[in-house]
Amino acid sequence: MSREFHYVLTLTWSVAPNSSRTFTADGMVTADPGATRHGLYHFLLGHLRKVKVIPDDAAITTNCFVLEPNDLDSLTSSPAVTAPAGEAAHPGPPRSGDERGPGCVPSFPC
């Protein structure tokens, strides 16, 4: 059975001497059984290289890579999704644009 993960990936790459670009993407990725974090990272990195037209020989740095299960039931012990006794957990402010916010890439099948 496949699992759905939410990712955040921030990349910085050189475009010229002393000049660089930075891009952050977030979205959903579906991992088939046996998939690895390493494999999903390289899959997403390759996709974002194509989307942002980053040359293969460009020096690239990963500033941030977060990959977590999208199912909050599996994270019930996380302070980010629990609320003090008697209070309901509340989501953050709504995002504009796409339901996942601006700058997102679509979900990817593995």
N, C-alpha and C positions, 0 to 999 in steps of 0.2 A: 504494500500500500504506500503510495507517495505521500509526502508531507509538504505543507506549504510553509515557507519561511519569508520573513520580512528582512530586507537588507538595506543598508546605507553604505554607500561607497563614495569616498571623496578622493579625487585624483588631481595631481598637479603635474604638468609636463612642460618641457621647454619648447618654445616656438621660435626663439632667436637667442643669440647671446644676451644674457642679462634680462630676459623676458620670458614670462611663463603664463600659463592659464591654469585655472582651478575650476573643477566642476564637481558638484555633489549630485548623486542620483539616489533615489530610494524607490523601492517597489517590492513586488512579490516574485518569488521564484519557487518552482515546484521541484522537489528533490525525489527522485526515484529511490527505491530501496537499494542500499549499497553505495549511494552517492556520498561523497566526502566534502567537508568544508573546503579543503584545498581545491577540489575539482570545481565546486560552485564558484569560488573566488576567481579562478582562471577563466571560467565560462563568462562570468559577468565582466571581468576585465577586458576580455576579447570583444565582447559585445559593445562595451562603452568606447573602446578604441575605434570601432567602426562608426558608431553613432556620432562621436565627436571628431571623427576623421583625424585621429592621432597617428602620425607616421610610425611605422614599426621601429625606426631607429631613434625615435624621440626618447630622451631621458624622462622617465615617468616615476613618480613617487606616489605611493598609496598613503594618504594622510589618515584615512579612517576606513575601517571595514568592520561592519557589524552585521551579523547574521544570526537571527533568533527565530524560534518557532513562532508562527503567527497565532497559534492557538493559545489564548491566555489561560485556559484551564491547566496547561502544563507549567505555567509560571505562577501558580497561586501563592507560592511562598515569597515571591518577589515584592519588595517594598513598593515598587513602582505601580503595582496593580492591587494593593491592599489598602484598605481605609481603616481609620480608627473605629473601634466598636461603636455602633450606633450611627455611623455616618456612611453614606454611599460614596463610592468612588466616582469621580467625575472626569470625563474626557477633557482634553485641552481645547483651545479655541478652534472653530472650524477653519479648514484650509480653503484657499481660493483656487479657482481653476479646476483642474482635474480632481477627482475624488481623493487622489493621493497627493495632490499639491502640484505646484509648478515644477518643471524640470525633471519629471519622473519618466521612466522608461516602462514599457508594458511588461506584463508578467511573461516569464520565459518558461517553456517546457524544457525539461532536461533530456 
